[in-house]
Amino acid sequence: MLKWARQTKDIDIEHKKKIKESAAWAKEEAEQEIKAIEKEIHKKNEELNNDAVGQWYQIGKIKNENDKLVKNNKIYKWDMMLNAETVEEYNKRQ
């Protein structure tokens, strides 16, 4: 009976050792996966940031163009009003 108890104890020790090894391996694998995910997230964040910067640049450019168009439109409207008044003056003279 003593021999069987010793064998059981040895098996328990071996199982505990294998469980610890498996846990250490699983932890290492999980850490590697987490690092890979972190790298992918960081890469994606950089891409999104670059896209956002490009979009802000485009927005600024479009706003400037819009401001110029609005300004020119006001000038053209003013010119049209003056020209319309001038045409009316010429019509009255004739």
Buried (B, 14 or more C-beta within 10 A) or exposed (E): EEEEEEEEEEEEEEEEEEEEEEEEEEEEEEEEEEEEEEEEEEEEEEEEEEEEEEEEEEEEEEEEEEEEEEEEEEEEEEEEEEEEEEEEEEEEEE
